[in-house]
Amino acid sequence: MNYNWNWSVFLTPVPSGETTYLGWLFTGLQWTVALSLSAWVIALVVGSIVGVLRTVPNRWLSSFAAVYVECFRNVPLLVQLFSWYFVLPELLPPALGNAYKQSDPLLQQFLAAMLCLGLFTAARVAEQVRAGIESLPRGQKNAGLAMGFTLAQVYRHVLLPMAFRIIVPPLTSEFLNIFKNSAVATTIGLIELSRQAQQLVDYTAQPYEAFIAVTLLYVCINVTVMFLMRRLEEKVRVPGFIGGK
């Protein structure tokens, strides 16, 4: 292959001179991690609430939760991102919409991507939570009610502690996906990891080095997440249930 490999390009100063191309990649890595973790907090909180609502006996609440899940799961992520970034500011009250549009462009991009990724992943987390609750024997819920617990107390003290232990493995998969899905934020201009790689290619014409480095950084993120989640799974697993020994 007639290609001039140049790994030292990462130590070359960028045109502005304030850092190196490797520094660019690490800056993109920081934005990717910040975006993914903040979106995961939204996904876990909203997904847990929606997942619980999917299993409550109130038909209106369970129907609302089902509509939320179907809407966010069946609309492409990229379409949702464009809707949050381009459409939502126009639907806000004029004062709030103008304040948002006049704010720092980087902040606009980050907030739009965070909300999009968080609420999109929340729909997937909700299904994991629902499956975890429904996998438990009905006797657990009935026993809690028979002891005088309210339905909310049954969920809080009986069902959810067990359900979350069961769904740690699928939640790990969703946690990894949110890091990979964060790359779509490059389409609205957020300078995350993949966007920094594209900039590096534009300035240096060294595509193989740039994307090999980015691939390795994503692999490092995934290996770290998998290691931490495996340790968590070992600590919370329940014998006789999914993931238990």
Summary of the structure (lengths in Angstrom):
residues: 245
radius of gyration: 21.9
end to end distance: 50.7
largest distance: 75.7
contacts: 761
relative contact order: 0.15
helix: 80%
strand: 1%
